Amino acid sequence: MGLFQPDLALKVNLVGSVYIDLLKLCVGPIVLSCVALGLFELLTHRSNWVFILRLCVFLALGVFLCSLIATIVGIVAAPGQSMSESTLGSLGIVVNQKIVDFSLNLNSPNPVTEPQPVFRLFIEQLIPDNAIAPLVSNEILKVIVVASILGVGMTLIPPAQSDNLKNLLVSVRLTFNKILVLLTYILPFALFSIVSYTVATVDGAVFLSLIKFIIATILTFLLISALSVGLIVLRSKRDPWTTLHSIMEVSVVALATQNVMATLPQSLNSLSVDVRLEETEVNIALPLVMTMGRFGNVAYFALASILAAFIYDKTLGFSTLAIVVLLNIFSGVATAGAIGIATLTMISLTLDILQIPTEAILTLLIVIDPIIAPVRVLLTVLASMGVVAWVVTPESDEPAPLTALEPQPLLQSS
C-alpha cells in the first residue's frame, strides 16, 4: 500500500498511531512498578551490591563493543568515500530543501559552531520537579528516577507500610500486563499500518544516494543483534527453539513500534519466563539497561560519524578513531530519555570534535530515519536483553525438598 497508494497509507496510519499510544500508556506504570519493586528487593539484601557492580560493568562493556564494532565496520565499508560531485550536489540540495534554515552545501567550508552542553542537558533530564508529571508526559528516564527514589524510600519505612505499597505496585504491574495481552490482538493490523506509512514517507532520492551507508548500517545492526541473541540462547535454561521463538515475538514488537520501552513488557516476560532468569533481578536490570544503554544509537552514531568523515574528506588516524569510539558512547548514552528524531541531535558531540557541520549530516540522517529507526530499536532491545541475560542469575534447577509423610495404617478400623 505504501508504494502504490501512499495517500491511503497516510490515512490508515491512525491504527498504528493508536496502537503505539496504547503501548506507551502501559509502559510508564510498568516501569514504575518494576524498578521500584526491584530496587526495594535489591537494597534489602547486602549481597545484591555485587549484582549492581556486575550490571555497571557489563553495561559499560556492551556499549563499548557496540561503538567499536560499528566503527570497524564503518572503516571497512567506507560509506561516503569517493562520492561523485553529482551525488554530493544532490545531497546538498536535499539538505537545503528539507530545512530552510540549514542553507548549507556539503562541499562548503565548515562553519564554526558553539558546542552544545550535552552532559548538562543530560543531567537536567534526570530529576523531575513533579513525581506524577513523568508518567503523564511519558518521560521514561524521569519515571525511572521517581521509581528509584520510591524504591529507596520503601526501605526506610516500617515493613507493614512497605508491604502495603509493595502489594499495590504488584497489582499495578499485573493490571497493565493484562492490558498488553489484549493489545496483541490488534498487533497485525497495527503492523500493516506502520509498515505502509514508513514505505510511503521514504525519500527515494536520498535512499539511492546513501544506499551503501544504509546497507552497511542495517548489516551492522543485524550482526550485533545476532551476537546478542546468541548470548541469550547460551544463558537460557530452556531449549533454543523456545528461546528463539520468545525473542522473535519481542523483535516483532520492536520493529513495529520503533520504540524501545514499548517492548519492555514482552522483554521482561521473555527473560523471566521463557529464558528463566531470576524475575526480581530482571525487573530492576532490564528497564535501567534499556534506558541507559542506548546500544542502537551508539552504533548508529559511530557509523554516521565515519560517513561524515568520508564525505568531508577527514583524516581518520588511530587516535582520532579512539576518540570517535569514546565520544559516540557518550553521545549514545546521552540520548537516554529522548525519543524519535530528537535522539539524532546528540551526534553533534562527535561531529563538533571532527569539525563537521552537524546540521548538514543531521538532515540526511533525518531523511533516512524511517528506514533505519526500526532496526536501530531492534538492536537496542536485543543488546539490552543480552547484557541482562549475563548479569542476572538463572533460576535454580534444584527440585523442591520433599516433606516427610506420616506413616498411615494399612487397614482402617471400623
N, C-alpha and C positions, 0 to 999 in steps of 0.2 A: 504493500500500500504506500509506503514512503517513497518508492521510486515512481509509481505510476499515478498515484492520487495524493500528492503532497498536501493539498488543501484539506482533504478529508482526514489525512493523518494528523494534521494540526488540531482538528476538531475532536477526534477520538482520544487525544492525549489527556482529556479530562479524566478518563478512567484511571490511567496510570498516575496522574497527579493526586487523585483522591486516595488511591491505594498507598502511595508513599506518605501522604499526610497522616493516614491512619497508623502506619507503621511508626512514624515519628511520635505520634500521640502515645504509643505504648512504651517507647524506648526510655523516655525520661523517668517514669516511675520504676521501671525495671532496673535501670542503672542505680537509682537512688537506693532501692531496697537491697540490691545485690552488694553494692560497695559498702553500705553502712553495716549490713549483717556480716559480711566477710571480714571487714576491718575489726569489728567488735570481737569476732571469734579469734582473729589473729592476736589481738592485743591482750586477750585474757590468758594466753599461754606464752611464756617466755621463749620456748623453743621455736616459735614461729618467726623470730627475728632472723634466723638463718634462712628461712624461706624468703623474706623480704630482700635480703642481701643477694640471694640467688636470682631473684626477679630482676633486680637492677643490673646485675652482671650480664644476664642473658639478653635483656633488652638492649643494653649498650652494644653487645656483640652482634645482635641481629641487625640494628640499623647501620652499623659499620660495614658488615658484609654486604648489605643491600647497596650502599653507596659505592663500595669497592667493585663489586661485580658489574654494576651498571656503568661505572667509569671505564672499566676494562673493555666491556662490550662496545661502548661509545668510541673508544680509541680504535678498536679493530674494525668496526663497521664504518667509521668516519662519515657520519651523515653531515651534509652541508659542505663537504670538501669538494673543491673544483667545480662549484656551481657555475653554470654559464651566465653571461651577462643578461640574457633574456629571462632566465629563471629568477635571478636576483631582482631584476626590474619588475617582474610580475609580483613577487613577494612584497616589494616596496609599495607597489600600487595597492595591494590588499591592505597593507598597514595603514596607508593614508585614507583609504575608503572606509575602513571599519571604524576607525576612531579619528575624528577630525582634529582633535587636539594634538594627536601624535603625528604631526606633519614631518615624518622622518623618512629618509631613504636608507636602505640597508648598506649603501655604499658611501653615505655621508660621513663626515668626521664625527667622532664620538663626543657628545656634549658632556660637560661636567655637571653632575647631579649631586645633590646633598644625600648622603646615606641615610636610609630610614632607620630609626631606632627600633629594630626588630625585637631585641631582647626586652626592651622596656615595654613594648606593646604586648609581648607575651606575658610578662609579669602582671601587667594591668588587667589581663583577662582572668587571672586566677581567682581573685577574691570578689565575690558578688556583694553588693550592698543590700541585697534582699534575698532571703532564703527561698522564697517562692518564685521570684522572677525568673531564675534559670529554667525552671520547669515550664513556665508559660512561654518563654521565648525559645525553648529547646536548645539552650546553650549547654552542651553535654559536658564540656570541661568544667564549667561552674557547678553543674549538677554533681559532678564527682567531688568537687571541693566541699560542697554542702554535705554530701553523703559522708565524706571523710570526717568532717567536724562532728556530724551526728554520731558516727561510729565511735569516735574517741569519747564524746560526751556520754555515751551509754555506759562506758566503763567507769564513770565517775559517780553514778547514781546507784542506790541500793538494788540488789538483784530482783526484788519484787517488781519495782518500776521498770527496770530494763527488760524483764521478761514480757511485760505487757506491750512495750514498744516493739520488742522483737517479734511477738506474735502478729502485731499489726503490720509490720513490714513484710512478714512472710505472706500474709493474706493479700497484700497489695501485689506482690510478685506473682503469686499464683493466679490472681484475677486477670491480670494483664497477659499472662501467658495463655490463658484460655481464650482471650480475645484474639490473640495472634493465631491460634489454631483455627478459629473461624475465618480469619483473613486469608488463609491458604486456599480457600475455595475460589476466591476471585483472582488468584495469582496468574493463571493462564491468560485471562482477559487483560490484566494489567501489563503483563509481559508483552503481549501483542501490541498494545497501545504505545508502550515506551519505545520498543524497537522501531515501530513505524515512524514515530516522531523523530527519533535520532537520525534515521536514514533521510528523512525529509529535510532536515536542517543542516546537513553536512555541506560545506563549501567545496565543490568539486575541483576548482582551480588550485586551491591551496593543498588539497589532498594529493593531487598529482605532483605538485612541486616538492612536497615533503614526504613522498611515498617511502623513500629509503629510511627516513627518520621514523616514520610511523611503524614500518615493519620491524625495524631494529628495536623500537620501544616495546612493541607487543611481544616479540620473541623474548626479550629480556624479562618482562613481567611474567611470562609463562614459565620461563626457566626457573626463576626464583620461587614461583608458586609451586612448581613441581617438586623442587627441593623441600619446600615446607610441607607438602603433602607426604613426602617420603618420611620426614621426621615424625609426623603424626602417626603414620602407619606403624613405624618402628616402635613407638611408645604405646600403641594401643593394646589393650588387653582382650580385644575382640578379633575375629578373623578379618583379614584385609578387605574382603568384599563388603562386609558390613560397614567397616570404617570408611571406605571409599564412597559407598552409597550415601552415608551421612554427610560427608564432605561435599558431595555433589549437590545435595539439597541446599546447603549453605551457599555454595557457589552460584546457584541459580538466583537466589535472592540478592546476592551481591551484584551480579551483572544486571539484574532487572531494576533494582532500586538505585544503584550507583551511590549508595550511602552506607558508610562503614557501620555506623551504630545501628542502622536498621536491621543488620544481620545478627546483632548481639543475642537476641533470644534463641535463635536457631543454633548459633555458635556455642552458647552455654550448654544447651541440651546435647549437642553433638559431643563435646568434650567430656561432660559429666556422665552422660547416659551411654552413648554409643562407644566412645573411646575408653570409658570407665576410669576417669580421673577423679580425685577427691573433690567433691562438689563445693565445699566451703572455700577451698583454695582457688578453684576455678572462678567462683563468683567474685572474688576480690581481684584476681590477677588479670582476667581477660578484659574487663572494662578499662583498667588502667593501661594495659599494653595497647589496646586498640586506640586509645586516646593519645597516648604519648608516643607510641612507636608508629609513626606515620611512614611505614615502610614503602608504600607505593609512591608517596610524594618524594621521599628521599631518593629513590631510584630514578624517578622522573626528572627531578632537578639535576641529577648527575648527567643524565643523557642530554637534557636540554642545554646544560652548560657547555658540554662538548660540541653540540650543534652550533651554539652561538660562537664558540671559539673558532670553529672551522669557517663559519660564514664571514667572520671579521678577520680571518687570517691571523689568529693569535698563536704565538709560540707556546706549546704546552710541554715544558720540561718536567723533570721528576718532582722538583719542589713545588711547581705550580699545580701539578696533578694532586699532590698530597694535600695542599691547601684546599683544592676544589672538593676532594673527598670529605674532608672535615667540615667545610662550610656548608656543603649540601646536607650533612647530617643535622647541623643546627637549623638550617632553613626548613628542612622537612619537619623536625620536631616542633619548630615554631608555628607550624600550621595547626597544631592541636587546638581544637575548638572551632576552627574555621571550616566552612563547608563550601562546596561548589567551586566556582571560578575564583573566589576570594583567596583560596589556598595558593593559587599560582603566583600571586604578587610577592610571596616570600622569597622567590628565586632572586630577587634584587640583591639579597645579601651576598650571593656568589657573583652575580654579574657586575656589581659595583667594584668588587675587587679586581675583576678582569677588565674593568674599564670598557664595558659593553653597555650600550643604551638599553635599559630594561624595557622601555615602552615598546620598542620595535619587536623584540623577541616575545614579550608578553602577549602582544596582539596575535602573533602567529600561533602561540600555544592556545589562546582562547578560541581561535577559529577551528582548530582540530580537536578541541577538548571533547566534543560529543563522541569521537571515536576512541580516544584514549581513556576517558574517565571510567568506563565500566571495568576495564582490565586493571586500571590503577587501584580501584576499590577492591577488586578481587585479590590482588597481591597483598594489600594491607590486611585484609581479613585472614587469608590463609597463612601469611607470615606471622601474624599475631597468634593464631591458633598453634602454629609450630613452636613458637617461643614458649607459650604457656604449657604446651604438652611436655616440654622438657624441664620446666620449673616445678610444676605441680606433681604431687605424689600420686602414683597409681593406686587404685583401690586394692585392698588386700584380698588375696585369693584364699586366705585361710578359712576353713569351714567353721561355723559357729560351734562352740563347745557343747558336747552332749550332756544333758542333765540326767542324773541318776533316777531310775524308775524304782518305785517302791515294789517290793515283791507282792504279787497277787495270788490269792489262793486258787488252786486248780479247780476245786469244787466249792460251790457256794452252798451253805446250809439253808435249808428251807425253814 
